[in-house]
């Protein structure tokens, strides 16, 4: 009798299991169908978004702007023919062309810095021509400058552009070792330089940033630069990086330095760029800040207004102005001043190797988001 009871229980249990299994399969089937419908809806939404984005991009291009595939992410503006020729020449081993190019800047210290940097970027990949230059002219101050900046470039290439949390200990170790060597090269360039030349001291700025000079030591380096030329734009923007919170300072120190730099410049000298960069650095560093609100605050708005006045007073042939235009385009976009943003986008369009675009992992995406929005927002005014 007991056996029959057990057998009956097993039969009932099996039936129950089959029933529950059938219900489970039915529920799973319904869930799968719902998920399939949801996936199909998401796919349709994604396709619609992609199609809309493509239509908007085509409309912007039709208004005379550069297509995404044609954007240059390396340069901030078209390269000058003489720079292109000099880089090609040294790349083929002609160090004398490099020497002539560097020396031709004369006492235009900003231009001398830009030329030294262009040559150093080539030498960081292949320095055979630079070694030949050194061998031929061992006491050449321009060769020493290029050598020092090349050492800086190599060190920073080893470190990479990632945040410290994404940089390995081995990268940091090599970075430090290479910067110590670059420091010695910079000091040698300073020894060989003419007394009025601030560029060898500018070469030491990223070394100071990477090695973590104390504030008083950095201020002495800064005095060496500004005592020779107080208004070199690149020297100021490089110093601002040192004073940023992400490196050796704070938001307060960076903004104070930026405002002091801007106040020291006459209209047209473009030092109004400094507060704009300081605000961008702060917004990027502080997670609770959002660009659509922070950049509309009184400080950033006043800084943008001052920069527009500064830019209007600048020499139209001043190639430094493009750095200010890139930053203005970004901030004007966030301030909902789309027509003014479009004025800047029309000038810079096609070349986006500049701040703030390269602060994004997808420079083209950041640039196109701002540019296309501003252009389409003002399209009726443009006769579209």
Secondary structure, 3 states (H helix, E strand, C coil): CHHHHHHHHHHHHHHHHHHHHHHHHHHHHHHHHHHHHHHHHHHHHHHHHHHHHHHHHHHHHHCCCCCHHHCECCCCCCCCHHHHHHHHHHHCCCHHHHHHHHHCCCCCHHHHHHHHHHHHHHHCCCCHHHHHHHHHCCCCHHHHHHHHHHHHHHHHHHHCCCCHHHCCHHHHHHHHHHHHHHHHHHHHHHHHCCCCCCHHHHHHHHHHHHHCCCHHHHHHHHHHHHCCCCCCHHHHHHHHHHHCCCCCCCHHHHHHHHHHHHHHCCCCCCCCHHHHHHHHHHHHHCCCCCHHHHCCCHHHHHHHHHHHHHHHHCCCCCCCHHHHHHHHHHHHHHCCCHHHHHHHHHHHCCECCCCCHHHCCCHHHHHHHHHHHHHHHCHHHHCC
